[in-house]
Amino acid sequence: MWSEGDALAYTNPVVLGAGSFGVAMAVTTPEGKRVAVKMIPKHIGWAPTTTGQMAFAARELDVMDKMKSAGSRHVMLYNKGFVHNNLFEECKVVKGSISKTKLAKFISDSFRRVEHCKSVFCIEMDLAQGSVRDWLHLCGQKHGTDTATLPGSLCESWTVQLLTGCAELHRQSCLHRDIKPENVLVFIDGAQPPIIKIADLGLAREVVEAPMTQEVCTVWYRAPEIFHAHEYGSPIDVWSAGCMIVELFSGHVLFIEKN
């Protein structure tokens, strides 16, 4: 699954998001296509957990593989995944085009807090036109209010698409475990209405009989069984999706953490 590749072959990087596990950026491929690439330090993304389970990067690709084989339309798929060994050593000495030098500096700066990191896993995906959360914010700004109410017809379409994405995951015995507006991406590309896809599968995994961690789902979208440390399954995704659907139609988060 993880062949070697050249992360420095991309150009024109723009940060999309960064966290303790890695960085996501919009880049241009050698063929001139704009795509999204998630870069995850190898020692974080692949190292087995204390229970011997695959780490999140390996699970993410595993779930994406299953969804790709199933022909999923509303779960984010990847174009390719590869590992770039000794990337950070190359970033220190890279020479050549300005674009490659810029990317090398960008990578070095993005991972400056990660110690002893030599290689990264790269997951290339189609580039979205923002997340559902971004669209809610833009809608609120457009109307000059805190209530970001989307058009009813769009909410209806996205409701069907979101639940379809959940069903696609569950038919393959997979749980997402962190459905929220930030993790659902919007694709326009001439489509009317825009298409949404469930993304960020870092916490996704196949359903297993062994106990699964309770440290999943963002608090506002977390199902009761997780709060009560009970065993859980696909209904936790449905709960999260339901909370998100209410937010689409009302413009307000259904359950605020303090409640």
VMD Tcl script that draws the C-alpha trace (Angstrom):
set ca {
  {0.00 0.00 0.00}
  {2.76 2.46 0.96}
  {5.14 2.79 -1.98}
  {7.86 5.42 -2.00}
  {7.06 8.77 -3.56}
  {8.35 12.32 -3.87}
  {6.52 14.88 -1.75}
  {8.77 17.60 -3.11}
  {7.36 17.06 -6.59}
  {4.34 19.15 -5.51}
  {4.41 22.93 -5.89}
  {2.53 26.05 -4.72}
  {1.65 24.89 -1.17}
  {-1.13 26.58 0.78}
  {-1.90 25.42 4.31}
  {-5.39 24.03 4.87}
  {-4.94 22.91 8.45}
  {-2.33 21.71 10.90}
  {-2.31 19.87 14.18}
  {-0.24 17.68 16.44}
  {-0.57 14.73 14.02}
  {0.43 16.44 10.81}
  {-0.46 19.05 8.24}
  {-2.89 19.30 5.32}
  {-2.12 21.50 2.35}
  {-3.37 22.40 -1.10}
  {-0.67 21.77 -3.70}
  {-0.19 21.47 -7.44}
  {0.80 18.12 -8.93}
  {3.48 17.82 -11.65}
  {0.56 17.44 -14.08}
  {-0.82 20.84 -13.03}
  {-3.82 19.66 -10.99}
  {-4.66 21.24 -7.64}
  {-5.11 18.57 -4.97}
  {-5.07 18.23 -1.20}
  {-2.28 16.34 0.54}
  {-2.23 15.23 4.15}
  {1.29 14.69 5.53}
  {1.68 12.61 8.67}
  {5.01 11.96 10.42}
  {5.82 8.28 9.98}
  {6.53 7.55 13.64}
  {3.09 8.93 14.57}
  {1.02 7.63 11.69}
  {2.23 4.04 11.56}
  {3.51 3.10 15.02}
  {1.24 0.44 16.57}
  {-0.74 1.39 19.64}
  {-0.07 -0.20 23.01}
  {-2.73 -2.80 22.19}
  {-1.03 -3.69 18.91}
  {-3.73 -2.09 16.75}
  {-2.88 -0.12 13.63}
  {-2.30 3.57 14.20}
  {-4.68 6.09 12.71}
  {-2.85 6.70 9.42}
  {-2.85 3.02 8.57}
  {-6.51 2.68 9.57}
  {-7.45 5.73 7.52}
  {-6.02 4.23 4.34}
  {-7.52 0.84 5.20}
  {-11.02 2.33 5.52}
  {-10.54 4.41 2.36}
  {-9.53 1.26 0.48}
  {-12.73 -0.47 1.54}
  {-14.85 2.53 0.56}
  {-13.10 2.84 -2.80}
  {-13.72 -0.83 -3.56}
  {-17.38 -0.35 -2.65}
  {-17.73 2.61 -5.04}
  {-18.60 5.12 -2.32}
  {-19.86 8.52 -3.52}
  {-20.23 10.38 -0.24}
  {-17.14 9.28 1.70}
  {-13.81 10.90 0.89}
  {-11.46 8.67 -1.11}
  {-7.76 9.05 -1.86}
  {-5.98 9.33 -5.18}
  {-2.76 7.79 -3.91}
  {-0.78 7.24 -0.74}
  {2.99 7.09 -0.45}
  {5.84 7.51 1.99}
  {8.71 9.94 1.47}
  {11.70 8.68 3.43}
  {14.30 11.14 4.73}
  {12.08 14.02 3.65}
  {13.29 16.38 6.33}
  {16.93 15.78 5.53}
  {16.16 16.62 1.91}
  {14.29 19.76 2.98}
  {17.48 21.02 4.63}
  {19.60 20.70 1.50}
  {17.08 20.99 -1.34}
  {18.20 23.02 -4.33}
  {16.61 23.78 -7.66}
  {13.40 25.53 -8.56}
  {11.97 28.27 -6.38}
  {8.72 26.31 -6.02}
  {10.51 23.24 -4.66}
  {12.54 25.39 -2.25}
  {9.32 27.05 -1.08}
  {7.67 23.70 -0.45}
  {10.72 22.42 1.45}
  {10.63 25.47 3.73}
  {6.88 25.09 4.15}
  {7.25 21.45 5.21}
  {10.09 22.24 7.60}
  {8.12 25.07 9.20}
  {4.94 22.99 9.45}
  {6.70 20.18 11.30}
  {9.06 22.31 13.38}
  {7.46 21.05 16.61}
  {7.84 17.39 15.67}
  {11.10 15.98 17.02}
  {13.08 13.13 15.49}
  {10.84 13.05 12.41}
  {12.59 11.89 9.26}
  {9.85 10.57 7.00}
  {6.19 11.26 6.30}
  {3.17 9.48 4.93}
  {1.42 11.48 2.21}
  {-2.24 10.95 1.34}
  {-3.31 12.75 -1.84}
  {-7.02 13.54 -2.28}
  {-9.25 15.74 -4.40}
  {-9.32 19.37 -3.28}
  {-12.61 20.48 -1.75}
  {-14.18 23.93 -1.80}
  {-14.26 24.13 1.97}
  {-16.09 22.24 4.69}
  {-19.74 22.46 5.69}
  {-18.56 24.53 8.68}
  {-16.91 26.99 6.28}
  {-20.16 27.29 4.32}
  {-22.14 27.91 7.51}
  {-19.74 30.68 8.49}
  {-19.85 32.27 5.05}
  {-23.64 32.18 5.03}
  {-23.74 33.90 8.43}
  {-21.30 36.58 7.30}
  {-23.30 37.18 4.11}
  {-26.43 37.96 6.13}
  {-24.58 39.76 8.90}
  {-25.90 37.45 11.61}
  {-24.61 34.80 13.99}
  {-27.26 32.41 12.72}
  {-25.89 30.72 9.61}
  {-29.02 29.32 7.96}
  {-28.43 27.66 4.60}
  {-31.14 27.50 1.91}
  {-33.72 24.84 2.72}
  {-33.25 22.97 -0.56}
  {-29.50 22.74 0.08}
  {-30.08 21.47 3.63}
  {-32.43 18.81 2.32}
  {-29.94 17.64 -0.30}
  {-27.05 17.59 2.16}
  {-29.17 15.67 4.68}
  {-29.73 12.90 2.14}
  {-26.05 12.91 1.11}
  {-24.81 12.85 4.71}
  {-27.01 9.91 5.66}
  {-26.02 8.16 2.43}
  {-22.35 8.56 3.42}
  {-23.09 7.09 6.85}
  {-24.90 4.15 5.24}
  {-21.98 3.56 2.87}
  {-19.57 3.36 5.82}
  {-21.83 1.13 7.87}
  {-22.47 -1.29 5.01}
  {-18.72 -1.91 5.01}
  {-18.78 -2.43 8.80}
  {-16.89 0.83 9.38}
  {-17.48 3.60 11.91}
  {-16.39 7.19 11.35}
  {-16.52 8.26 15.02}
  {-16.13 12.00 14.43}
  {-18.86 13.29 12.14}
  {-19.25 17.07 12.41}
  {-19.46 20.02 9.97}
  {-15.67 20.47 9.95}
  {-15.21 16.88 8.75}
  {-17.69 16.99 5.88}
  {-16.25 18.55 2.72}
  {-18.01 20.39 -0.09}
  {-17.32 19.84 -3.79}
  {-18.83 22.15 -6.41}
  {-17.26 21.21 -9.74}
  {-20.39 22.18 -11.64}
  {-22.62 20.03 -9.44}
  {-25.99 21.48 -8.44}
  {-26.52 21.22 -5.56}
  {-22.91 20.87 -4.35}
  {-21.81 17.39 -3.34}
  {-20.65 16.66 0.21}
  {-18.37 13.85 1.35}
  {-17.55 12.59 4.83}
  {-13.82 13.13 5.31}
  {-11.07 13.02 7.94}
  {-11.12 9.28 8.57}
  {-8.33 9.37 11.15}
  {-10.64 8.02 13.85}
  {-12.52 5.68 11.52}
  {-12.19 1.94 11.94}
  {-13.86 -1.37 11.27}
  {-16.33 -2.60 13.84}
  {-14.70 -5.14 16.13}
  {-15.93 -7.22 19.05}
  {-13.11 -6.01 21.31}
  {-13.78 -2.86 23.38}
  {-13.15 0.34 21.41}
  {-11.79 3.56 22.87}
  {-14.24 6.10 24.33}
  {-11.98 8.97 23.27}
  {-13.84 9.63 20.02}
  {-16.29 12.20 18.65}
  {-16.18 15.94 19.29}
  {-18.17 16.73 22.43}
  {-21.03 18.63 20.78}
  {-21.72 15.68 18.48}
  {-20.98 12.84 20.91}
  {-23.62 10.16 21.50}
  {-24.83 9.37 25.05}
  {-23.35 5.86 25.09}
  {-19.87 7.33 24.73}
  {-20.44 9.80 27.56}
  {-21.52 6.88 29.74}
  {-18.57 4.71 28.63}
  {-20.86 2.02 27.19}
  {-20.12 -0.20 24.21}
  {-21.08 1.47 20.97}
  {-21.59 0.87 17.26}
  {-22.97 2.55 14.15}
  {-25.70 4.52 16.02}
  {-23.02 6.94 17.30}
  {-22.47 8.12 13.72}
  {-26.21 8.50 13.21}
  {-26.44 10.58 16.41}
  {-23.60 12.85 15.22}
  {-25.20 13.18 11.79}
  {-28.55 14.04 13.41}
  {-26.93 16.81 15.47}
  {-25.32 18.15 12.31}
  {-28.58 18.05 10.35}
  {-30.34 20.13 13.02}
  {-27.47 22.61 12.79}
  {-27.84 22.82 9.02}
  {-31.51 23.79 9.23}
  {-31.35 25.98 12.36}
  {-27.90 27.53 12.14}
  {-27.27 26.66 15.80}
  {-25.32 23.87 17.49}
  {-27.89 21.53 19.07}
  {-25.95 20.55 22.19}
  {-23.44 23.02 23.60}
  {-20.77 21.45 25.83}
  {-21.93 23.26 28.98}
  {-25.32 21.52 28.66}
}
mol new
graphics top color blue
foreach p $ca { graphics top sphere $p radius 0.5 }
foreach p [lrange $ca 0 end-1] q [lrange $ca 1 end] { graphics top cylinder $p $q radius 0.2 }
display resetview
